[in-house]
Amino acid sequence: MTALTTASGIPVADHQNSLSAGPRGPLLLQGFHLIEKLQHFNRERIPERVVHAKGSGAHGTFTVTHDITRWTRAKLFAAVGKVTPTFVRFSTVGGERGSADTERDPRGFAIRFYTEDGNWDLAGNNTPMFFIKDPIKFPDFVHTQKRDPHTHLKSPTMMFDFWSRAPESLHQVTMLFSDRGTPDGYRHMDGFGSHTFSLIDAAGGRVWVKWHLKTQQGIRNLPAADAVRLAGEDPDYAQRDLFEAIARGDFPRWTVMVQIATDAELAAWERRTGWNPFDLTKVWPHSDFPRHPVGVLELNRNPDNYHAEVEQVAFSPANVVPGMGFSPDKMLQGRLFAYHDAQLYRVGTNHQQLPINAPKCPFHHHQRDGSMTLHNGGGALNYANVEASGTSPHGFGHGDPGWGSSGDAGRFDARGIEDDFTQAGNLFRLLPPAEKQNLFDNLAGPLSKCPRDIVERQLGHFDRADPAYGAGVRAALAKRGVAA
């Protein structure tokens, strides 16, 4: 096998594990292979998004319904009844701009809150977990969901070759090939921030959080046959449904909720379960961390111009406001860099000056010039003076105390140490019998087109999650004439 190198020909020491400060991170900027890999990946398509290319969007409001000021000083939550304007973009993940809305695919669920302290972007999905836990694998993963460079066709072999070699993906694969892999439009699906974030209170205390959006329209999914039919008859089905619902005044709503955990609670939960609470391939069970209601998201105005708003909106999970913060989640750490970098390439250096991206509060910075600048600061200074007496920094700023890290800087492979199967099995066991059968059939379709070694690897993962899971997929494959 040819040795892997960087684009400059330097041998790559490890292409599976990012450099981090200790096994749990955070990541180190000196991991130049990760940086180079993400930067090149962000620049592979012109001009559509590399992922989430096909999308729909709408304006709306977020209204606080419950007091959470004991957990955060973020101003948008300051009082029950407070209203914040929002913009939401839904999307499919793997398809191009002309792809069908009903394809089996995760759905993007990205929300911008235009707060008085700047824009908060909650760039999530309709699933609470993801396929991988380290961002260095992200370009490879997405390449397998796109087109074969030789045939320019979608390839089940590429997809399951990756998934079968990455058992951490099994939890999300189970969700994707369940009935929820083909939601009935965007109004009838839930949303999730997916990552672990943090909230900071007025005294500088922190809790860890996961954001949930529960559809008030009720969950509704398309049977696989209907999804395929609609892909041919009405490929813009979800876009049409959302636009027409808002146009007739049937405004979709979601109940916004949050799971809350302290350091001590997460540490106790990890000791009991063995699960890393900052692992994006895992969820926090509601029985351990109940959801607390926060407010209601309503979409009530269609865009005036699709390109100017839906296409040019540029989200970044790095956009959080005072009273909020991040976590050591490695995937989140990678996205904090990658999303903004992608927008610099896709929309331009000054994409934050476009109306859909500009904050609705006063702002001041020293960024100047660049392509298509709209507001260049006039004769004001374009630099910040150094404070001779220092600034006495504390933590991450805005009251966030920061978090401790331990361990030697290096690369850490959790394969064989962390449990990638129990939560996938738990999800499988939650499904009613009819939905289990749909899962088996949905998986057997693309798996039946894969080479035998890939099929066997993937079946081994199903077996470890639950023997009935593997047996069901084998029976579905047998119906297609594939012995397993």
C-alpha positions as CSV (number, residue, x, y, z in Angstrom):
1,M,0.0,0.0,0.0
2,T,1.3,3.5,-0.9
3,A,2.3,5.5,2.1
4,L,0.1,8.4,2.9
5,T,1.6,11.9,2.8
6,T,0.5,15.5,3.0
7,A,0.2,17.5,-0.2
8,S,3.8,18.6,0.4
9,G,5.0,15.0,0.5
10,I,5.5,14.7,4.2
11,P,4.6,11.2,5.6
12,V,1.5,11.2,7.7
13,A,2.0,9.7,11.1
14,D,-1.6,8.8,11.8
15,H,-4.7,9.6,9.6
16,Q,-7.3,8.3,12.1
17,N,-6.7,10.3,15.3
18,S,-6.2,14.1,15.6
19,L,-3.6,15.6,17.8
20,S,-5.2,16.5,21.2
21,A,-4.3,17.5,24.7
22,G,-5.0,14.2,26.4
23,P,-7.4,11.5,25.1
24,R,-10.5,13.8,25.4
25,G,-9.0,16.9,23.8
26,P,-9.2,19.7,23.0
27,L,-7.4,19.6,19.7
28,L,-4.1,21.2,18.9
29,L,-3.6,23.7,16.1
30,Q,-0.2,22.1,15.4
31,G,-2.0,19.1,13.9
32,F,-1.2,20.4,10.4
33,H,-2.5,17.3,8.7
34,L,-6.0,17.8,10.1
35,I,-5.9,21.5,9.2
36,E,-4.7,20.9,5.7
37,K,-7.2,18.1,5.2
38,L,-10.1,20.2,6.3
39,Q,-9.0,23.3,4.4
40,H,-8.7,21.3,1.1
41,F,-12.0,19.5,1.8
42,N,-13.7,22.9,2.2
43,R,-12.5,24.1,-1.2
44,E,-13.4,21.0,-3.3
45,R,-16.7,22.4,-4.7
46,I,-17.6,25.6,-6.5
47,P,-19.9,27.2,-5.6
48,E,-22.4,25.0,-3.8
49,R,-21.8,23.7,-0.3
50,V,-19.8,20.6,0.0
51,V,-22.5,19.1,2.2
52,H,-26.0,20.4,2.9
53,A,-26.1,21.7,-0.7
54,K,-29.9,21.2,-1.2
55,G,-31.8,23.4,1.3
56,S,-34.9,25.2,2.2
57,G,-35.3,28.1,4.7
58,A,-37.6,30.5,6.4
59,H,-37.6,33.4,8.9
60,G,-39.2,33.1,12.3
61,T,-39.1,33.8,16.0
62,F,-37.9,32.1,19.2
63,T,-40.0,32.9,22.2
64,V,-38.9,32.0,25.8
65,T,-41.5,30.0,27.7
66,H,-39.5,28.8,30.7
67,D,-36.9,30.5,32.9
68,I,-33.4,29.1,32.5
69,T,-31.5,32.1,33.9
70,R,-30.2,29.9,36.7
71,W,-28.1,28.2,34.1
72,T,-27.2,31.0,31.7
73,R,-26.8,34.7,31.5
74,A,-27.3,34.8,27.8
75,K,-29.6,37.8,27.2
76,L,-32.0,36.1,24.7
77,F,-33.2,33.9,27.7
78,A,-33.5,36.9,30.1
79,A,-37.3,36.8,30.6
80,V,-40.2,34.6,29.8
81,G,-42.0,35.9,26.8
82,K,-38.9,37.5,25.2
83,V,-38.9,37.1,21.4
84,T,-35.7,36.8,19.3
85,P,-35.8,36.8,15.4
86,T,-34.5,33.7,13.7
87,F,-33.6,32.2,10.4
88,V,-33.7,28.4,9.8
89,R,-32.2,26.4,7.0
90,F,-33.1,22.8,6.5
91,S,-31.2,20.6,4.1
92,T,-30.3,17.2,2.9
93,V,-26.6,16.3,3.5
94,G,-25.2,14.2,0.8
95,G,-26.9,15.3,-2.4
96,E,-26.2,18.1,-4.8
97,R,-28.4,21.2,-5.2
98,G,-30.6,19.3,-7.8
99,S,-31.0,16.2,-5.7
100,A,-34.3,15.0,-4.4
101,D,-35.7,16.1,-1.0
102,T,-36.8,12.6,-0.1
103,E,-33.6,10.7,-0.4
104,R,-32.4,8.6,2.6
105,D,-30.1,11.0,4.2
106,P,-29.7,13.0,7.5
107,R,-31.3,16.4,7.4
108,G,-29.6,19.6,8.4
109,F,-31.5,21.7,10.9
110,A,-29.5,25.0,11.3
111,I,-30.9,27.9,13.3
112,R,-29.6,31.5,13.5
113,F,-30.8,33.6,16.5
114,Y,-30.3,37.3,15.9
115,T,-29.6,38.3,19.5
116,E,-28.7,41.7,21.1
117,D,-25.2,40.2,21.8
118,G,-24.7,39.0,18.2
119,N,-25.6,35.9,16.2
120,W,-26.0,32.6,17.8
121,D,-25.9,29.7,15.3
122,L,-27.1,26.3,16.4
123,A,-26.0,24.3,13.3
124,G,-27.5,20.8,13.9
125,N,-29.2,17.9,12.3
126,N,-32.4,15.9,12.7
127,T,-30.5,13.2,14.6
128,P,-28.9,13.5,18.0
129,M,-25.8,11.6,17.1
130,F,-23.3,11.4,14.1
131,F,-21.3,8.9,12.2
132,I,-17.8,9.7,13.5
133,K,-16.2,11.1,16.6
134,D,-12.9,12.7,15.2
135,P,-13.0,15.4,12.5
136,I,-9.9,14.1,10.8
137,K,-12.2,11.4,9.3
138,F,-14.8,13.8,8.1
139,P,-13.5,14.4,4.5
140,D,-13.1,10.7,4.0
141,F,-16.6,10.0,5.3
142,V,-18.3,12.6,3.1
143,H,-16.4,11.4,0.0
144,T,-18.0,8.0,0.5
145,Q,-21.4,9.6,0.6
146,K,-20.7,11.6,-2.6
147,R,-19.9,10.2,-6.1
148,D,-17.3,7.6,-7.1
149,P,-14.5,9.5,-8.8
150,H,-14.3,6.8,-11.5
151,T,-18.0,6.2,-12.4
152,H,-19.4,9.5,-11.0
153,L,-22.2,7.3,-9.5
154,K,-23.3,7.0,-5.9
155,S,-21.7,3.8,-4.5
156,P,-23.1,1.6,-1.7
157,T,-19.7,-0.1,-1.7
158,M,-18.0,3.1,-0.8
159,M,-20.5,3.9,1.9
160,F,-20.5,0.5,3.6
161,D,-16.7,0.1,3.1
162,F,-16.3,3.1,5.4
163,W,-19.1,2.3,7.8
164,S,-18.0,-1.3,8.2
165,R,-14.5,-0.2,9.1
166,A,-15.8,2.5,11.5
167,P,-18.0,0.7,14.1
168,E,-18.5,4.1,15.8
169,S,-20.9,4.9,12.9
170,L,-23.3,2.1,13.8
171,H,-25.6,4.2,16.0
172,Q,-26.2,6.8,13.3
173,V,-26.4,4.1,10.6
174,T,-29.2,2.5,12.5
175,M,-31.1,5.8,12.7
176,L,-30.4,6.6,9.1
177,F,-31.9,3.3,7.8
178,S,-34.8,3.3,10.2
179,D,-38.1,5.0,9.2
180,R,-36.6,8.3,10.4
181,G,-34.1,8.2,7.5
182,T,-36.8,9.6,5.2
183,P,-38.8,12.2,7.1
184,D,-42.0,13.5,5.6
185,G,-40.8,17.0,4.8
186,Y,-39.1,19.3,7.2
187,R,-42.1,20.2,9.4
188,H,-42.5,16.7,10.8
189,M,-39.0,16.0,12.1
190,D,-37.2,16.9,15.3
191,G,-33.9,18.9,15.5
192,F,-30.8,18.5,17.6
193,G,-27.7,20.5,18.3
194,S,-26.2,17.1,18.6
195,H,-22.9,18.3,20.2
196,T,-22.4,18.9,23.8
197,F,-22.3,22.7,24.5
198,S,-22.2,24.7,27.7
199,L,-24.1,27.4,29.5
200,I,-22.5,30.0,31.7
201,D,-24.4,31.6,34.6
202,A,-24.0,35.1,36.0
203,A,-21.5,33.9,38.6
204,G,-19.3,32.1,36.1
205,G,-20.7,28.6,36.8
206,R,-21.0,26.2,33.9
207,V,-23.3,23.3,33.1
208,W,-23.0,21.1,30.0
209,V,-26.0,21.0,27.7
210,K,-27.6,19.3,24.6
211,W,-30.2,21.2,22.6
212,H,-33.4,19.5,21.4
213,L,-36.2,20.7,19.2
214,K,-39.4,18.7,19.3
215,T,-41.8,19.2,16.4
216,Q,-45.2,20.3,17.4
217,Q,-46.6,18.9,14.1
218,G,-45.7,15.4,15.2
219,I,-43.1,13.0,13.8
220,R,-44.1,11.7,10.3
221,N,-41.9,9.6,8.0
222,L,-42.2,8.4,4.5
223,P,-42.3,4.7,3.7
224,A,-39.3,3.8,1.6
225,A,-41.4,3.2,-1.5
226,D,-43.2,6.6,-1.2
227,A,-39.8,8.4,-0.8
228,V,-38.5,6.8,-4.0
229,R,-41.7,7.6,-5.8
230,L,-41.7,11.3,-4.7
231,A,-38.0,11.6,-5.7
232,G,-39.2,11.2,-9.3
233,E,-42.6,12.8,-9.1
234,D,-41.8,15.8,-6.9
235,P,-38.1,16.1,-6.1
236,D,-38.7,19.4,-4.3
237,Y,-41.4,17.9,-2.0
238,A,-40.0,19.1,1.3
239,Q,-39.3,22.6,-0.1
240,R,-42.8,22.8,-1.5
241,D,-44.4,21.6,1.7
242,L,-42.6,24.1,3.9
243,F,-43.1,27.1,1.6
244,E,-46.8,26.4,1.0
245,A,-47.5,25.8,4.7
246,I,-46.0,29.1,5.7
247,A,-47.7,30.9,2.8
248,R,-51.2,29.7,4.0
249,G,-50.5,30.7,7.6
250,D,-49.9,27.2,8.9
251,F,-46.7,28.1,10.8
252,P,-44.6,25.2,11.9
253,R,-43.4,25.2,15.5
254,W,-40.9,23.3,17.6
255,T,-40.6,23.1,21.4
256,V,-37.0,24.0,22.3
257,M,-35.6,21.9,25.2
258,V,-32.3,21.3,26.8
259,Q,-30.6,18.5,28.7
260,I,-28.5,19.8,31.6
261,A,-25.6,18.1,33.3
262,T,-22.9,19.2,35.8
263,D,-19.3,18.1,35.8
264,A,-20.1,15.7,38.7
265,E,-23.1,14.3,37.0
266,L,-21.3,13.6,33.8
267,A,-18.4,12.0,35.7
268,A,-20.7,9.7,37.6
269,W,-22.6,8.8,34.4
270,E,-19.3,8.0,32.6
271,R,-18.1,5.8,35.5
272,R,-21.4,3.9,35.4
273,T,-21.8,3.5,31.6
274,G,-18.2,3.8,30.3
275,W,-19.4,6.3,27.7
276,N,-17.6,9.5,26.9
277,P,-20.2,12.2,27.4
278,F,-18.5,14.4,24.7
279,D,-18.5,11.7,22.1
280,L,-20.8,12.8,19.2
281,T,-21.7,9.2,18.3
282,K,-23.4,8.8,21.7
283,V,-26.6,10.3,23.2
284,W,-27.5,11.2,26.7
285,P,-30.5,9.0,27.6
286,H,-33.5,11.0,28.7
287,S,-33.9,8.8,31.8
288,D,-30.5,10.0,33.0
289,F,-30.7,13.6,31.8
290,P,-34.3,14.7,31.4
291,R,-35.2,17.5,28.9
292,H,-36.1,20.9,30.3
293,P,-38.4,23.1,28.2
294,V,-37.0,26.5,27.2
295,G,-39.1,28.1,24.4
296,V,-40.8,27.8,21.1
297,L,-39.4,28.2,17.6
298,E,-41.9,29.3,15.0
299,L,-41.3,29.8,11.3
300,N,-43.7,32.4,9.9
301,R,-42.2,34.2,6.9
302,N,-40.9,32.8,3.6
303,P,-37.7,34.3,2.1
304,D,-38.1,37.1,-0.4
305,N,-35.1,35.8,-2.5
306,Y,-33.9,32.2,-2.3
307,H,-30.3,32.9,-3.3
308,A,-29.8,36.0,-1.2
309,E,-31.2,34.3,2.0
310,V,-31.3,30.5,1.8
311,E,-28.2,30.0,-0.4
312,Q,-26.0,32.7,1.0
313,V,-26.8,32.2,4.7
314,A,-23.5,31.1,6.3
315,F,-23.7,29.3,9.7
316,S,-20.9,28.5,12.0
317,P,-21.1,26.7,15.3
318,A,-18.3,29.0,16.5
319,N,-21.0,31.7,16.7
320,V,-22.1,31.6,20.3
321,V,-23.0,34.6,22.5
322,P,-22.0,35.5,26.1
323,G,-23.6,33.0,28.5
324,M,-22.8,30.1,26.2
325,G,-19.7,28.0,25.4
326,F,-18.3,24.9,23.8
327,S,-17.1,21.6,25.1
328,P,-14.1,19.2,24.5
329,D,-16.2,17.3,21.9
330,K,-13.6,16.6,19.2
331,M,-16.1,16.9,16.3
332,L,-17.3,20.3,17.6
333,Q,-13.7,21.5,18.0
334,G,-13.1,20.6,14.3
335,R,-16.3,22.3,13.2
336,L,-15.4,25.5,15.0
337,F,-12.7,26.0,12.4
338,A,-14.1,24.2,9.4
339,Y,-17.5,25.9,9.0
340,H,-16.2,29.5,9.0
341,D,-13.4,28.5,6.8
342,A,-15.8,26.9,4.3
343,Q,-17.9,30.1,4.3
344,L,-14.8,32.3,3.6
345,Y,-14.3,30.2,0.5
346,R,-17.9,29.6,-0.6
347,V,-19.5,33.0,0.0
348,G,-16.4,35.2,0.4
349,T,-14.2,37.1,2.8
350,N,-17.0,39.5,3.7
351,H,-19.9,37.1,3.9
352,Q,-20.8,38.4,7.3
353,Q,-21.7,41.7,5.8
354,L,-24.5,40.3,3.7
355,P,-27.9,41.1,5.2
356,I,-28.8,37.5,6.0
357,N,-25.6,37.0,7.9
358,A,-25.1,40.5,9.5
359,P,-25.9,40.8,13.2
360,K,-29.0,42.9,14.0
361,C,-27.2,44.5,17.0
362,P,-24.4,47.2,16.9
363,F,-21.0,45.7,16.0
364,H,-17.4,47.0,15.7
365,H,-14.3,45.2,14.4
366,H,-11.1,45.9,12.6
367,Q,-11.6,43.7,9.6
368,R,-11.0,45.7,6.4
369,D,-10.9,45.3,2.6
370,G,-11.1,42.0,0.8
371,S,-13.4,41.1,-2.1
372,M,-16.8,42.8,-2.3
373,T,-16.6,44.6,1.0
374,L,-19.8,46.5,1.8
375,H,-18.9,48.4,5.0
376,N,-15.2,49.2,5.2
377,G,-15.0,51.3,8.3
378,G,-14.3,54.6,6.7
379,G,-11.4,56.4,8.4
380,A,-11.7,54.6,11.7
381,L,-8.7,52.7,13.0
382,N,-8.1,49.3,11.6
383,Y,-6.2,48.0,14.6
384,A,-6.7,47.5,18.3
385,N,-4.2,49.1,20.7
386,V,-2.2,46.8,23.0
387,E,-3.1,47.4,26.6
388,A,0.2,48.2,28.3
389,S,-1.1,47.1,31.7
390,G,-2.5,43.9,30.3
391,T,-6.1,42.6,30.3
392,S,-6.1,40.1,33.2
393,P,-7.7,37.3,31.1
394,H,-9.7,34.6,32.9
395,G,-10.8,31.4,31.3
396,F,-12.3,31.6,27.9
397,G,-13.8,35.1,28.5
398,H,-17.4,36.3,28.9
399,G,-17.4,34.6,32.3
400,D,-16.7,31.2,30.9
401,P,-14.1,29.7,33.4
402,G,-12.6,27.3,30.8
403,W,-12.0,23.7,31.5
404,G,-9.0,21.6,32.6
405,S,-7.2,19.2,30.4
406,S,-4.8,16.5,31.2
407,G,-2.5,14.0,29.5
408,D,0.3,14.1,27.1
409,A,-0.3,15.9,23.7
410,G,-0.5,13.2,21.1
411,R,-2.9,11.0,19.1
412,F,-5.2,8.6,20.9
413,D,-7.2,5.8,19.3
414,A,-10.2,4.7,21.3
415,R,-10.9,1.7,19.1
416,G,-11.3,-1.4,21.3
417,I,-11.6,0.8,24.4
418,E,-14.8,2.7,23.9
419,D,-18.2,1.0,23.4
420,D,-19.6,1.6,19.9
421,F,-22.3,-1.0,20.1
422,T,-24.6,-0.7,23.2
423,Q,-26.3,2.5,22.2
424,A,-26.9,1.3,18.7
425,G,-28.4,-1.8,20.2
426,N,-30.6,0.2,22.5
427,L,-31.9,2.2,19.6
428,F,-32.6,-1.0,17.7
429,R,-34.5,-2.5,20.7
430,L,-36.7,0.6,20.9
431,L,-38.1,0.1,17.4
432,P,-41.5,-1.6,17.1
433,P,-41.5,-4.9,15.1
434,A,-42.7,-3.3,11.9
435,E,-40.0,-0.7,12.0
436,K,-37.4,-3.3,12.7
437,Q,-38.4,-5.1,9.5
438,N,-38.2,-1.8,7.6
439,L,-34.7,-1.3,9.0
440,F,-33.7,-4.8,7.8
441,D,-35.1,-4.2,4.3
442,N,-33.7,-0.7,4.0
443,L,-30.2,-2.0,4.9
444,A,-30.4,-5.1,2.7
445,G,-31.0,-3.0,-0.4
446,P,-27.6,-1.3,-0.6
447,L,-25.7,-4.0,1.3
448,S,-26.8,-6.5,-1.4
449,K,-24.7,-4.5,-3.9
450,C,-21.5,-4.6,-1.8
451,P,-18.6,-7.1,-2.0
452,R,-18.8,-10.1,0.4
453,D,-16.1,-8.9,2.8
454,I,-17.8,-5.6,3.4
455,V,-21.1,-7.3,4.0
456,E,-19.5,-9.7,6.5
457,R,-17.8,-6.8,8.4
458,Q,-21.0,-4.8,8.6
459,L,-23.0,-7.9,9.7
460,G,-20.5,-8.4,12.5
461,H,-21.3,-4.9,13.8
462,F,-25.1,-5.6,13.8
463,D,-24.5,-8.9,15.7
464,R,-22.5,-7.0,18.4
465,A,-25.3,-4.4,18.8
466,D,-28.0,-7.2,19.1
467,P,-28.0,-10.7,17.7
468,A,-31.5,-10.1,16.4
469,Y,-30.3,-7.1,14.5
470,G,-27.7,-9.2,12.6
471,A,-30.2,-12.1,12.1
472,G,-32.9,-9.7,10.7
473,V,-30.5,-8.2,8.1
474,R,-29.3,-11.7,7.1
475,A,-32.9,-12.8,6.5
476,A,-33.5,-9.6,4.4
477,L,-30.4,-10.2,2.4
478,A,-31.4,-13.9,1.8
479,K,-34.7,-12.6,0.3
480,R,-32.6,-10.8,-2.2
481,G,-30.6,-13.9,-3.0
482,V,-27.5,-12.9,-1.0
483,A,-26.3,-15.7,1.3
484,A,-25.0,-14.3,4.6
